Structures are given as structure tokens and as C-alpha cells.
């Protein structure tokens, strides 16, 4: 894993892996606000050299993502930053709940929920430039 460039925000740790997939590890116990969503996407845009790339986002430790943050992540700014997103969730139940919320806030880019990181990364590798 390449970690020479890591950005730590209030809610997450961001970096680009050796496989040219962005990583976002949400910090434990925090809820993402719209301001956090803006900071996260700006950090990813900077790390990626201002080009869209696939991202693995590990949500397993986060307390939640507010409605405004979900809308921002899934909207035009998220589309500019992401070619695709694999969201890591902790259990089949959280996957079902995540699917429900994603259906209400459908992102403008390909996105899927995963409980297995190898499966998530395999899916994302199809979206690398």
C-alpha cells in the first residue's frame, strides 16, 4: 500500500493504493456532515491528481452519514471525483439497510455495497483508467 500521501480529515483517512484505487477509511464513531463530504471529496481529488478514480470506502466504523452528506457524495461533485465506488459495510443487515438508503439517494456513478474487501476491489479494478 502506498501511503506516502495520506490525508486525514475529521471523519476519514484517505490515500491511493498501489492498484490505483482510492481508499477511504471512515474513523470510528463519527457522523459525516455535508462539510465532511466536501472535505473528503476535495482530498480525494487532490490525491488523485484531479482525475476521477474508483474508490473503496470503508464505512464499517462510521456512526452514520447525514442526508445532506449522502446527497453531496452522490451528486455532481461525487461524479467528478469517482469513476465508481465500493462501499464496505459490516454485515448482511447493514448491507440491506445501505441498499435501502442508496436507492433513496442514487449516486450519479456506479456504486455497490460489499462485505468483502477482495470482492469490492475486484469490482473496482474494472473502473480504473
N, C-alpha and C positions, 0 to 999 in steps of 0.2 A: 504494500500500500504506500502510495506517495503521500507524505504528509508534510512536505517542506512548505506548503502553503495551506494553512488551516485558518479558517475564520470561526471565531466563537462569538455567537450572539447571545442575547438574553435567554433564548429558547432552544438553541441548537448549535451543533458543531458541524461545520461544512468543509468538505475537501473533495478533490478529484482523485479517483483511484487509478491505478496503473492501467486499467482496462478502459480508460476514457469515459467512465460513468461517474457522475457526481454522487456524492454521499451526503446525506443529511441525517444526523443522529439527534433526535429531539432529546432535550435534557429532561430529567425526571421531575415530575410534579408541576410542570408549568403549562399554562393555557396560552395558546397563540392568539394574539390580537391582530387586527389589520396592520398596525405599526410593525409588529413582529414579522408578518408576512412580507411587508415591503423590505425590511432589513434582510430577511433571508434571501429573497429573490435578487436583491441588489448584490449580495455577497456571492451568490452562485454565478451571476452574470459576470462579475469581476473575475472570479476564479476560472471560469470557462473561456476567458479571453473574448468576451462579448459575442458568443455564439451559442445557439441552443444546443443542449445535450441531454441525454437521458439521465434521470436521477432516481436513485434508490433512497427513499425516505423512510426512516425507521421511527414509527410513531408509538412503539410499544411502551415507552416510559412517559410519554406526554399525558398530561391530565385532560387535554382537550384542545379543540380548535374552534374558536368562535365563528359565528355565522359570517361576519364581515371578513374575517381572515380566510374562510373557505371560499367565499366569493372572489376575493383578490387572488388567491393562489390559482383558482380555476379559470380566471378571466384572461383578458388580453395580455397582461404583463406576464402571467404564468406561461402563456402560449409562446411569448417571445423568448423566454428563458429555457423552457423544456421542450425536447422533442418527444418525450414520453416520461411517465412517472410510474414507478412501482412503489406502492405504499405497503410497508411491513406492519402487520398487526399481530397481536399476541395470541389469539385463539380463534377457533372457528366462530365463536359467538361474536367476538369483536369484528371479525371479517363480515359477518352477516349485518351487524349494525353499520359498519363502514360502507357496505354496499348500498344500504338504505340511504345514508346521508349523501353518498356520491350521486345517487340517482336524483336527489333534490338539487344538487349543485354540480351538474355535469361539467367537467373540465373541457376546455377547448382543444385538448391534446389527448393522445391515447393514455389511458391510465388503468391500472388494475391493482387489486389488493392481493397480498401474499402473506402466508405464514412461514414460508421457506425462503431464506435469502438466496440459496443457489437457484431456485426456480425464478425468483424475481430478477436476478442478474442475467440468467439465460434469456429471459423475455426481453430485457432491456438491450442486450447486445444486438438485437435486430434493428435498433433505432440509432446506432452510432453513425456519425458522418463518415 
